[in-house]
């Protein structure tokens, strides 16, 4: 597999089997090379300012309009109904989500989507959803595209071979990928596979502003990879299924050819992937903590300056050197919603109950922080330079929206850890008014 590098770049690519497939000097000639069809995929309004204008031109064997009418498809556990159950302000934690065994229950990427929490709704183009995917079989002669928003996919177990209209990407645990609104893709897996998805309605992900950090740091633009053009001219007499996620529902249409028939393309609206080990960590080198904002990989901005619709934040291996400082994350109440997942290792503030493939949700103004064991150890530890989170990768989906949990998340999944609150019960008072 080959890739081009750069976040948001203006890329050009053509399958080497058809040199010269890209028209020269214009987007939409009367007759395209090789008898291809020109088709534009727009990711923004035509009149957006140039820095935020997103579009790509695709040159394909048949246009995507060639399909039978869409018909409703069962959504399974995919939803944007945030009123299924009563709100729950408690600290919530889930054990690793179970991956069904293939012989008993075959699930591909689409049928294995389970909505855990979210807020807002796609028709108003403002909101987010957090999904868990568990699957054990590849998508065969079917693809998905999301009319509602962007998917940020975080594989936790098993690698994903993702075929898109722009080309192919292999995405493994400790990597992420973003499939932007409207892009058709199919997922091949190689066994039992699990991961997390952050879906945003109404905004695209972008790199956070660096401010006083300066020109360099955090996720570097050159480390984002975009697939190169690849096509298949394949007829599917039995029917190829194109699935659309539209207004929170699934719909399916049939066509008799592969949708991955794009011979060449150019533009700045593409799928992309990123390896989390390439993140340049910024950290405190004197005392106290910097805000977790310094670990932001990607952000989807809201209409309020400085307030994110959603941030994707990671907690990678790094050095801890702060003097006279309680080094684990401090106790905290937040006006943002914090959903956390663990790709691998042991999260520093909760080494026992928070497991890879599981999750936690600390809602707006719900207090949270280190468990009792972590507090006692960190309060007595000898402060010297140490590696933090070695062999670990935890992440956070943080949102300014108040997230509601679905019935699947609270009940049906049977993964909710009802004893989570007990990890703070052993905390005891150390107050001594005679000891300053």
C-alpha positions in Angstrom: 0.0 0.0 0.0 1.2 3.5 -0.9 0.2 6.8 0.6 0.7 10.6 0.1 1.5 12.7 3.1 0.1 16.0 4.4 -3.0 17.1 6.3 -5.5 18.9 4.1 -3.2 19.1 1.1 -4.3 19.5 -2.4 -3.5 16.0 -3.7 -3.5 14.5 -7.1 -3.5 10.8 -7.8 -4.1 8.4 -10.7 -3.9 4.6 -10.9 -0.6 3.8 -12.7 -2.5 1.3 -14.9 -4.1 4.4 -16.6 -1.5 7.1 -17.0 -2.9 10.5 -18.0 -6.3 9.7 -16.5 -6.4 13.1 -14.8 -7.6 15.8 -17.2 -5.1 18.6 -17.8 -6.0 22.2 -17.1 -9.6 21.7 -16.2 -11.9 19.7 -14.0 -14.8 18.7 -16.3 -13.8 18.3 -20.0 -16.4 17.5 -22.6 -14.8 14.0 -22.9 -12.6 12.7 -20.1 -9.5 10.6 -20.8 -10.3 6.8 -21.1 -14.0 7.6 -21.4 -14.3 8.2 -17.7 -17.0 10.2 -15.9 -16.2 13.3 -13.9 -17.9 13.6 -10.5 -17.3 16.1 -7.7 -17.6 15.2 -4.1 -18.2 18.4 -2.0 -17.4 18.4 1.7 -18.4 22.1 2.3 -20.7 24.7 0.8 -19.5 26.0 -2.5 -19.1 29.5 -1.1 -17.0 28.6 2.0 -13.9 30.7 2.4 -10.9 29.1 0.6 -9.2 27.8 3.8 -12.3 25.8 4.7 -13.5 24.9 1.2 -13.4 21.1 0.8 -13.9 19.2 -2.5 -12.4 16.5 -4.7 -12.9 15.6 -8.3 -13.2 11.9 -9.0 -12.8 10.3 -12.5 -14.7 7.0 -12.5 -15.8 4.3 -14.8 -19.5 4.8 -13.9 -20.9 7.6 -11.8 -22.2 6.9 -8.3 -25.8 7.9 -9.4 -26.2 4.5 -11.1 -28.1 2.5 -8.5 -31.6 1.3 -7.7 -33.7 3.3 -5.2 -32.7 3.2 -1.5 -34.8 1.1 0.8 -34.8 1.1 4.7 -32.3 -1.3 6.3 -32.5 -2.5 9.9 -30.2 -0.4 12.0 -29.5 -3.0 14.7 -28.0 -1.1 17.6 -27.2 2.1 15.6 -29.3 5.1 16.8 -29.4 8.8 17.5 -32.4 8.5 19.8 -31.0 10.0 23.0 -34.3 9.6 24.9 -34.4 5.8 25.1 -33.6 5.8 28.8 -33.5 8.4 31.6 -30.4 10.6 31.9 -27.7 9.2 34.2 -25.2 11.7 35.7 -23.1 9.0 37.4 -19.5 8.1 36.6 -19.9 5.3 34.1 -17.4 2.6 33.1 -17.7 -0.3 30.8 -15.8 -3.6 30.8 -14.3 -4.6 27.4 -17.1 -4.9 24.8 -17.6 -8.5 23.8 -16.8 -9.6 20.2 -19.2 -12.3 19.1 -17.7 -15.6 17.7 -18.0 -15.9 14.0 -19.7 -19.3 13.7 -22.6 -18.2 16.0 -23.0 -14.6 14.9 -21.3 -13.2 11.9 -21.0 -9.4 12.1 -19.2 -7.1 9.7 -18.3 -3.5 10.3 -21.8 -2.2 9.6 -23.8 -4.8 11.4 -21.4 -4.6 14.3 -22.0 -0.9 15.0 -23.4 -0.1 18.4 -24.1 3.4 19.5 -23.0 4.1 23.1 -23.8 7.8 23.7 -24.2 11.1 21.9 -26.0 14.4 21.7 -27.6 16.6 19.0 -29.0 15.3 15.8 -27.8 15.0 12.2 -30.7 17.0 10.5 -29.7 20.1 12.4 -26.0 19.5 11.5 -24.9 19.8 15.1 -24.0 17.0 17.3 -21.8 13.9 17.9 -22.2 10.2 18.5 -19.8 7.6 20.0 -20.1 4.1 18.6 -18.4 0.8 19.4 -17.7 -1.6 16.6 -17.3 -5.3 17.1 -17.0 -7.5 14.1 -15.6 -10.9 12.9 -16.1 -10.9 9.2 -15.4 -8.7 6.2 -17.9 -6.6 4.3 -18.6 -8.6 1.1 -20.0 -6.7 -1.9 -21.3 -3.9 0.2 -20.0 -0.5 1.3 -21.1 2.3 3.6 -21.2 6.0 3.3 -22.2 8.5 6.0 -24.5 11.3 4.9 -24.7 12.6 8.5 -21.0 13.4 9.3 -17.5 12.3 9.6 -16.3 9.0 11.2 -13.1 9.1 13.3 -12.2 5.4 13.6 -10.0 4.1 16.5 -9.2 0.3 16.1 -8.4 -1.4 19.4 -8.1 -5.0 18.4 -7.5 -6.3 14.9 -6.4 -4.4 11.8 -8.7 -2.9 9.2 -8.1 -2.9 5.5 -10.3 -0.1 4.3 -11.1 0.3 0.7 -12.4 3.8 -0.3 -13.2 5.6 -3.5 -9.8 7.2 -3.2 -7.7 4.0 -2.6 -6.9 1.6 0.2 -5.6 2.1 3.7 -4.4 -0.4 6.3 -5.3 0.8 9.8 -3.9 -1.0 12.8 -4.3 -0.5 16.6 -2.5 2.6 17.6 -3.5 4.2 14.3 -6.6 6.2 13.6 -8.4 7.0 10.3 -11.0 9.6 9.3 -13.6 8.8 6.7 -15.3 12.1 5.9 -18.9 12.7 5.1 -20.2 11.1 1.9 -17.1 8.9 1.2 -17.9 5.3 0.3 -15.8 2.6 2.0 -15.7 -1.1 2.8 -13.9 -2.8 5.7 -12.0 -6.1 5.5 -11.0 -7.7 8.8 -8.7 -10.6 9.7 -10.4 -12.1 12.7 -12.1 -10.7 15.9 -12.0 -7.0 15.6 -13.0 -4.1 18.0 -12.7 -0.4 18.2 -14.3 3.0 18.8 -15.8 5.6 16.5 -16.3 9.3 17.1 -18.9 10.7 14.7 -19.4 14.5 14.3 -22.3 16.2 12.5 -21.8 19.5 10.9 -18.0 20.0 11.2 -14.9 18.4 9.9 -11.9 17.5 11.9 -8.9 19.8 11.7 -5.5 20.3 13.5 -5.8 22.4 16.6 -4.3 25.8 16.7 -0.9 25.9 18.4 -0.9 29.4 19.9 2.1 30.0 22.1 3.5 26.5 21.4 4.6 28.0 18.0 5.0 26.5 14.6 5.7 22.9 15.6 4.4 20.2 17.9 1.5 17.9 18.7 0.4 16.1 15.5 2.6 17.2 12.6 0.7 17.7 9.3 3.2 15.7 7.2 2.5 12.5 9.3 -1.1 12.2 8.0 -1.4 9.8 5.1 -3.8 9.8 2.2 -4.3 6.7 0.0 -3.3 6.7 -3.7 -5.8 6.0 -6.5 -6.8 2.4 -7.0 -9.7 1.1 -9.0 -11.5 -2.1 -9.8 -13.6 -2.5 -12.9 -15.7 -5.3 -11.5 -19.3 -6.3 -12.4 -21.4 -7.8 -9.6 -24.3 -9.6 -11.3 -25.6 -10.7 -7.9 -25.9 -7.1 -6.7 -23.6 -4.8 -4.9 -25.2 -3.1 -1.8 -24.5 0.5 -1.1 -25.5 1.5 2.4 -26.3 5.1 3.3 -26.4 6.4 6.9 -28.9 9.2 6.5 -30.6 11.1 9.3 -29.5 8.4 11.8 -31.1 5.6 9.8 -29.6 3.0 7.4 -30.8 2.6 3.8 -29.6 0.2 1.2 -29.5 0.4 -2.6 -28.4 -2.2 -5.2 -26.1 -1.7 -8.2 -24.4 -4.2 -10.4 -20.8 -2.9 -10.2 -18.2 -2.1 -7.7 -18.3 1.6 -6.4 -14.5 1.5 -6.1 -14.1 2.4 -9.8 -12.3 5.7 -9.4 -9.3 5.7 -11.8 -8.0 9.1 -10.8 -8.8 12.0 -8.5 -7.6 15.3 -7.2 -8.6 17.6 -4.4 -8.4 18.3 -0.7 -11.4 16.3 0.6 -10.0 12.8 1.3 -9.9 10.0 3.8 -6.7 9.9 5.8 -4.9 8.0 8.6 -2.4 8.8 11.3 -0.1 6.8 13.6 -0.4 7.9 17.2 3.2 7.2 18.0 4.2 10.1 15.8 2.5 12.6 18.2 5.0 15.2 19.5 4.1 15.4 23.2 4.2 18.7 25.0 4.4 18.5 28.8 5.2 20.4 32.0 8.9 20.5 32.9 8.7 22.5 36.1 5.6 21.9 38.3 1.9 21.3 38.2 -0.1 20.1 35.2 -0.8 21.7 31.8 -4.4 21.2 30.7 -5.1 18.0 28.7 -5.6 20.3 25.7 -1.9 19.8 25.0 -2.7 16.2 24.0 -5.2 17.2 21.3 -4.6 15.4 18.0 -7.7 16.6 16.1 -10.5 19.0 16.8 -14.0 19.6 15.3 -14.8 23.2 16.1 -18.2 24.5 17.2 -19.5 28.0 16.3 -18.2 29.3 19.6 -14.5 30.4 19.5 -12.3 28.1 21.6 -15.1 25.6 22.3 -14.9 22.3 20.5 -17.9 20.3 19.2 -15.5 17.4 19.8 -11.7 16.9 20.5 -9.7 13.7 20.0 -7.1 13.6 22.7 -4.5 11.0 23.5 -2.4 10.2 26.5 0.8 8.7 25.0 4.1 7.5 26.6 6.1 10.5 27.9 8.4 11.7 30.6 7.1 13.1 33.9 9.5 15.5 35.6 7.3 18.0 37.4 8.6 18.9 40.9 6.5 18.9 44.1 3.5 17.8 42.0 0.9 15.1 42.3 1.6 13.6 38.9 -1.5 11.6 37.9 -4.5 13.4 36.6 -6.0 15.6 39.3 -9.5 15.4 40.7 -11.7 17.3 38.4 -15.2 18.5 37.5 -15.6 19.7 34.0 -18.1 21.7 31.8 -17.2 19.2 29.0 -18.2 15.6 28.6 -15.3 13.2 28.7 -15.5 9.7 27.1 -12.3 7.7 27.4 -11.1 4.5 25.8 -8.0 2.4 26.1 -6.2 0.9 23.1 -3.5 -0.9 25.1 -1.7 -1.1 28.4 -2.8 0.3 31.8 -4.1 3.8 32.3 -2.1 5.6 35.0 -5.0 6.8 37.1 -6.9 3.5 37.2 -4.6 0.6 36.5 -7.1 -2.2 37.5 -10.7 -1.6 36.4 -10.1 0.4 33.1 -9.2 -2.2 30.5 -8.3 -2.2 26.8 -11.5 -2.4 24.8 -13.6 -0.9 27.6 -14.6 2.7 28.2 -15.6 5.3 30.7 -17.9 8.4 30.5 -17.6 11.3 33.0 -20.5 13.6 32.1 -20.7 17.4 32.6 -19.8 18.4 36.1 -19.6 14.8 37.3 -16.5 14.5 39.6 -13.8 12.1 38.7 -10.1 11.4 39.2 -7.6 8.8 40.4 -8.8 5.9 42.4 -7.8 5.4 46.0 -4.8 3.2 45.3 -3.4 5.5 42.7 -3.8 8.5 45.1 -1.9 6.8 47.9 0.9 5.6 45.7 1.4 9.0 44.0 1.2 10.9 47.2 4.2 8.9 48.6 6.2 8.4 45.5 9.8 9.6 45.2 9.7 12.4 42.6 12.3 11.8 40.0 12.2 11.7 36.2 10.1 8.8 35.1 8.4 7.4 32.0 4.7 7.8 32.2 2.2 5.5 30.4 5.0 3.3 28.9 3.4 0.6 26.7 0.0 2.4 27.0 -2.3 4.4 24.8 -5.4 5.9 26.2 -7.6 8.4 24.4 -10.5 10.8 25.1 -13.4 12.0 23.0 -14.2 15.3 24.7 -17.2 17.4 23.8 -19.0 20.6 24.8 -22.3 18.7 24.4 -24.0 16.9 27.2 -24.0 13.2 26.2 -26.9 10.9 26.7 -26.2 7.1 27.0 -28.2 4.7 24.9 -30.2 1.7 26.2 -27.6 -0.6 24.6 -24.9 1.2 26.6 -26.7 1.1 30.0 -28.5 -2.3 29.7 -28.3 -4.4 26.5 -24.5 -4.5 26.2 -24.3 -6.1 29.7 -20.8 -4.5 30.0 -21.6 -1.6 32.4 -19.4 -1.9 35.5 -21.9 -1.2 38.3 -19.1 -1.2 40.9 -17.2 1.6 39.3 -18.0 4.1 42.1 -16.4 1.8 44.7 -12.9 2.6 43.4 -13.2 6.0 45.3 -14.8 4.7 48.5 -11.4 3.8 50.2 -10.3 7.5 49.9 -9.9 8.8 53.5 -9.4 12.2 55.1 -5.7 13.2 55.8 -6.7 16.5 57.2 -4.8 17.6 60.3 -5.4 21.2 61.4 -2.2 21.1 63.6 0.1 20.1 60.7 0.8 22.7 58.0 
